Amino acid sequence: MRVFAKRAEPFEWKLHAHDRPADLAAHLTAAGLLPESEETVVIAELAGVARETRLPDGVSLREVRERGDFERIAAMEHTISGDDRSWLVTSLEAERALDPDALAVYVAEAGGAVVCAGWVRFEPRSDFATLWGGGTLPRWRGRGIYRAIVAHRAQAAARRGYRYLEVDASDASRPILERLGFVAVTKTTPYVWSPGA
């Protein structure tokens, strides 16, 4: 934590239901980390998920690499959560600069606006690729856009030879992912530390 405090940089610790010691949550809280909403870790074999999907009329999907697009993603995420997501711009940009092949970021757009976004991390020396993001503007939900962006990222992972996908799923996305063939394996709670907290 001293490293992050010195850099005035927030960080997240993922506490899994099976982590030890059993009172680790109390230790994290005592160290100044705050728990966020519990998530469910789900996994799936790529073969069952990397299928073609149809986007609604007027919606397109593309990979993005530029800061301006990351800013649009952060603005969309802010609209969904109400939280400041400006840190996401720096995070995605820095990660792509460090290793452009380890991260692919996608947006679904309608009328020039980002309506859904998600990214996939290609873990080195692993059979697992991991999915992140996936936020969809409320008025665009229920139209298959989230399913399409999951399938598109799965196809990207399959092309690279990965066998499995892993997602830390929110309560909203878990049912969709389970219908796509993902299976719950454990729970996780993000504990977040921020400068000045």
C-alpha beads as a LAMMPS data file, in Angstrom:
LAMMPS data file: protein, C-alpha beads

197 atoms
196 bonds

1 atom types
1 bond types

-500.0 500.0 xlo xhi
-500.0 500.0 ylo yhi
-500.0 500.0 zlo zhi

Masses

1 110.0

Atoms # bond

1 1 1 0.000 0.000 0.000
2 1 1 2.929 2.346 0.650
3 1 1 3.858 2.206 -3.040
4 1 1 0.371 3.314 -4.114
5 1 1 0.202 5.975 -1.390
6 1 1 3.562 7.394 -2.492
7 1 1 2.268 7.626 -6.078
8 1 1 -1.172 8.873 -4.894
9 1 1 -2.654 6.065 -6.988
10 1 1 -5.794 4.070 -6.126
11 1 1 -5.723 0.278 -6.251
12 1 1 -8.063 -2.674 -5.928
13 1 1 -7.648 -5.957 -4.055
14 1 1 -9.938 -8.772 -5.173
15 1 1 -10.964 -10.820 -2.141
16 1 1 -12.229 -14.272 -3.161
17 1 1 -14.594 -16.313 -0.994
18 1 1 -11.941 -19.018 -0.585
19 1 1 -9.031 -16.665 0.325
20 1 1 -7.204 -17.120 3.607
21 1 1 -6.950 -16.118 6.365
22 1 1 -10.681 -16.231 7.027
23 1 1 -10.616 -12.703 8.516
24 1 1 -8.754 -11.133 5.567
25 1 1 -11.709 -8.787 4.904
26 1 1 -11.274 -7.265 8.372
27 1 1 -7.551 -6.747 7.704
28 1 1 -8.268 -5.019 4.389
29 1 1 -10.845 -2.738 5.996
30 1 1 -8.452 -1.918 8.851
31 1 1 -5.843 -0.948 6.242
32 1 1 -8.255 1.589 4.743
33 1 1 -9.669 -0.377 1.818
34 1 1 -13.418 -0.127 1.220
35 1 1 -15.541 -3.016 -0.074
36 1 1 -17.555 -2.624 -3.250
37 1 1 -20.411 -4.811 -4.496
38 1 1 -19.830 -8.555 -4.433
39 1 1 -19.306 -10.210 -7.817
40 1 1 -19.511 -13.808 -9.028
41 1 1 -16.534 -15.328 -10.826
42 1 1 -17.865 -17.209 -13.861
43 1 1 -15.959 -19.219 -16.456
44 1 1 -16.828 -20.746 -19.829
45 1 1 -15.195 -22.760 -22.560
46 1 1 -14.632 -20.504 -25.546
47 1 1 -16.053 -23.020 -27.993
48 1 1 -19.531 -22.434 -26.589
49 1 1 -19.352 -18.649 -26.354
50 1 1 -17.477 -17.477 -29.482
51 1 1 -20.493 -17.634 -31.760
52 1 1 -21.833 -15.100 -34.209
53 1 1 -24.449 -12.708 -32.866
54 1 1 -26.596 -10.051 -34.436
55 1 1 -26.537 -6.441 -33.388
56 1 1 -29.746 -4.385 -33.513
57 1 1 -30.247 -2.149 -36.530
58 1 1 -28.231 1.041 -36.236
59 1 1 -25.677 -0.410 -33.800
60 1 1 -22.092 -1.142 -34.861
61 1 1 -19.181 -2.727 -33.016
62 1 1 -15.515 -1.811 -33.416
63 1 1 -12.165 -2.103 -31.676
64 1 1 -10.766 1.165 -30.311
65 1 1 -7.201 2.197 -29.446
66 1 1 -7.221 5.977 -29.025
67 1 1 -7.496 8.143 -25.909
68 1 1 -10.549 9.941 -27.315
69 1 1 -12.437 6.649 -27.465
70 1 1 -11.319 5.747 -23.931
71 1 1 -12.701 9.130 -22.812
72 1 1 -16.029 8.284 -24.468
73 1 1 -16.065 4.926 -22.645
74 1 1 -15.366 6.644 -19.311
75 1 1 -18.168 9.141 -19.964
76 1 1 -20.589 6.290 -20.727
77 1 1 -19.506 4.417 -17.572
78 1 1 -20.043 7.638 -15.562
79 1 1 -23.555 7.914 -16.989
80 1 1 -24.310 4.343 -15.874
81 1 1 -22.782 4.456 -12.386
82 1 1 -22.731 8.136 -11.463
83 1 1 -19.140 7.591 -10.288
84 1 1 -16.092 9.412 -11.627
85 1 1 -14.565 7.018 -14.147
86 1 1 -11.857 9.346 -15.487
87 1 1 -9.225 6.961 -14.077
88 1 1 -10.337 4.447 -16.697
89 1 1 -8.915 6.600 -19.507
90 1 1 -5.418 6.624 -18.028
91 1 1 -5.617 2.963 -17.071
92 1 1 -6.625 1.686 -20.531
93 1 1 -4.182 3.995 -22.296
94 1 1 -1.269 2.974 -20.056
95 1 1 -2.076 -0.718 -20.360
96 1 1 -2.202 -0.552 -24.152
97 1 1 1.052 1.418 -24.248
98 1 1 2.786 -1.170 -22.076
99 1 1 1.675 -4.159 -24.173
100 1 1 -0.706 -3.414 -27.072
101 1 1 -1.231 -7.126 -27.772
102 1 1 -2.401 -7.917 -24.235
103 1 1 -5.597 -5.838 -24.350
104 1 1 -8.368 -5.348 -26.908
105 1 1 -11.060 -2.730 -26.245
106 1 1 -14.415 -2.676 -28.076
107 1 1 -17.320 -0.260 -28.255
108 1 1 -20.851 -0.633 -29.538
109 1 1 -22.057 2.633 -31.029
110 1 1 -25.405 3.994 -32.139
111 1 1 -25.838 7.406 -33.714
112 1 1 -22.216 8.242 -32.925
113 1 1 -22.639 7.543 -29.203
114 1 1 -21.025 4.729 -27.203
115 1 1 -23.864 2.579 -25.841
116 1 1 -21.786 -0.381 -24.580
117 1 1 -18.084 -1.079 -24.068
118 1 1 -15.947 -3.976 -22.958
119 1 1 -12.396 -5.200 -23.131
120 1 1 -10.564 -8.486 -23.055
121 1 1 -7.209 -9.130 -21.429
122 1 1 -5.069 -11.839 -22.939
123 1 1 -3.294 -13.400 -19.984
124 1 1 0.201 -14.656 -20.870
125 1 1 1.024 -18.319 -20.284
126 1 1 -2.604 -19.107 -19.464
127 1 1 -5.554 -20.856 -21.067
128 1 1 -7.790 -18.052 -19.738
129 1 1 -8.618 -14.702 -21.289
130 1 1 -10.535 -12.331 -19.008
131 1 1 -13.457 -10.048 -19.850
132 1 1 -13.867 -6.610 -18.287
133 1 1 -16.298 -3.725 -18.601
134 1 1 -19.435 -4.582 -20.513
135 1 1 -21.455 -1.657 -19.232
136 1 1 -24.503 -0.843 -21.374
137 1 1 -26.561 2.346 -21.217
138 1 1 -29.928 1.550 -19.587
139 1 1 -32.080 2.472 -22.585
140 1 1 -30.029 0.123 -24.795
141 1 1 -30.325 -2.928 -22.539
142 1 1 -32.347 -5.977 -23.519
143 1 1 -31.425 -5.723 -27.218
144 1 1 -28.569 -8.227 -27.372
145 1 1 -25.745 -5.669 -27.392
146 1 1 -24.057 -7.014 -24.262
147 1 1 -24.288 -10.581 -25.621
148 1 1 -22.753 -9.404 -28.897
149 1 1 -19.817 -7.689 -27.217
150 1 1 -19.202 -10.821 -25.101
151 1 1 -19.231 -13.006 -28.233
152 1 1 -16.976 -10.602 -30.131
153 1 1 -14.365 -10.641 -27.351
154 1 1 -14.671 -14.430 -27.161
155 1 1 -13.955 -14.657 -30.893
156 1 1 -10.843 -12.498 -30.422
157 1 1 -9.639 -14.807 -27.641
158 1 1 -10.366 -17.926 -29.699
159 1 1 -8.296 -16.562 -32.606
160 1 1 -5.370 -16.303 -30.182
161 1 1 -5.738 -19.893 -29.036
162 1 1 -7.309 -19.391 -25.593
163 1 1 -9.577 -22.151 -24.248
164 1 1 -11.544 -20.370 -21.510
165 1 1 -13.045 -17.021 -20.546
166 1 1 -13.309 -15.659 -17.003
167 1 1 -15.490 -12.790 -15.826
168 1 1 -16.020 -11.170 -12.429
169 1 1 -19.749 -10.741 -13.040
170 1 1 -22.081 -8.237 -11.455
171 1 1 -25.569 -9.314 -10.429
172 1 1 -26.872 -7.671 -13.622
173 1 1 -24.550 -9.484 -16.038
174 1 1 -24.371 -12.872 -14.321
175 1 1 -27.763 -14.182 -15.612
176 1 1 -26.867 -13.185 -19.186
177 1 1 -23.474 -14.853 -18.941
178 1 1 -24.978 -18.023 -17.468
179 1 1 -27.445 -18.217 -20.373
180 1 1 -24.395 -18.036 -22.674
181 1 1 -22.836 -21.042 -20.919
182 1 1 -20.743 -19.504 -18.142
183 1 1 -20.627 -21.367 -14.812
184 1 1 -20.221 -19.760 -11.367
185 1 1 -17.126 -20.931 -9.480
186 1 1 -16.729 -18.507 -6.541
187 1 1 -17.612 -15.062 -5.218
188 1 1 -15.297 -12.068 -5.092
189 1 1 -15.478 -8.651 -3.451
190 1 1 -13.353 -5.772 -4.731
191 1 1 -11.706 -3.816 -1.901
192 1 1 -10.570 -0.383 -3.082
193 1 1 -8.060 2.017 -1.610
194 1 1 -7.955 5.642 -2.740
195 1 1 -5.557 8.448 -1.795
196 1 1 -6.987 10.526 1.008
197 1 1 -9.570 7.881 1.944

Bonds

1 1 1 2
2 1 2 3
3 1 3 4
4 1 4 5
5 1 5 6
6 1 6 7
7 1 7 8
8 1 8 9
9 1 9 10
10 1 10 11
11 1 11 12
12 1 12 13
13 1 13 14
14 1 14 15
15 1 15 16
16 1 16 17
17 1 17 18
18 1 18 19
19 1 19 20
20 1 20 21
21 1 21 22
22 1 22 23
23 1 23 24
24 1 24 25
25 1 25 26
26 1 26 27
27 1 27 28
28 1 28 29
29 1 29 30
30 1 30 31
31 1 31 32
32 1 32 33
33 1 33 34
34 1 34 35
35 1 35 36
36 1 36 37
37 1 37 38
38 1 38 39
39 1 39 40
40 1 40 41
41 1 41 42
42 1 42 43
43 1 43 44
44 1 44 45
45 1 45 46
46 1 46 47
47 1 47 48
48 1 48 49
49 1 49 50
50 1 50 51
51 1 51 52
52 1 52 53
53 1 53 54
54 1 54 55
55 1 55 56
56 1 56 57
57 1 57 58
58 1 58 59
59 1 59 60
60 1 60 61
61 1 61 62
62 1 62 63
63 1 63 64
64 1 64 65
65 1 65 66
66 1 66 67
67 1 67 68
68 1 68 69
69 1 69 70
70 1 70 71
71 1 71 72
72 1 72 73
73 1 73 74
74 1 74 75
75 1 75 76
76 1 76 77
77 1 77 78
78 1 78 79
79 1 79 80
80 1 80 81
81 1 81 82
82 1 82 83
83 1 83 84
84 1 84 85
85 1 85 86
86 1 86 87
87 1 87 88
88 1 88 89
89 1 89 90
90 1 90 91
91 1 91 92
92 1 92 93
93 1 93 94
94 1 94 95
95 1 95 96
96 1 96 97
97 1 97 98
98 1 98 99
99 1 99 100
100 1 100 101
101 1 101 102
102 1 102 103
103 1 103 104
104 1 104 105
105 1 105 106
106 1 106 107
107 1 107 108
108 1 108 109
109 1 109 110
110 1 110 111
111 1 111 112
112 1 112 113
113 1 113 114
114 1 114 115
115 1 115 116
116 1 116 117
117 1 117 118
118 1 118 119
119 1 119 120
120 1 120 121
121 1 121 122
122 1 122 123
123 1 123 124
124 1 124 125
125 1 125 126
126 1 126 127
127 1 127 128
128 1 128 129
129 1 129 130
130 1 130 131
131 1 131 132
132 1 132 133
133 1 133 134
134 1 134 135
135 1 135 136
136 1 136 137
137 1 137 138
138 1 138 139
139 1 139 140
140 1 140 141
141 1 141 142
142 1 142 143
143 1 143 144
144 1 144 145
145 1 145 146
146 1 146 147
147 1 147 148
148 1 148 149
149 1 149 150
150 1 150 151
151 1 151 152
152 1 152 153
153 1 153 154
154 1 154 155
155 1 155 156
156 1 156 157
157 1 157 158
158 1 158 159
159 1 159 160
160 1 160 161
161 1 161 162
162 1 162 163
163 1 163 164
164 1 164 165
165 1 165 166
166 1 166 167
167 1 167 168
168 1 168 169
169 1 169 170
170 1 170 171
171 1 171 172
172 1 172 173
173 1 173 174
174 1 174 175
175 1 175 176
176 1 176 177
177 1 177 178
178 1 178 179
179 1 179 180
180 1 180 181
181 1 181 182
182 1 182 183
183 1 183 184
184 1 184 185
185 1 185 186
186 1 186 187
187 1 187 188
188 1 188 189
189 1 189 190
190 1 190 191
191 1 191 192
192 1 192 193
193 1 193 194
194 1 194 195
195 1 195 196
196 1 196 197
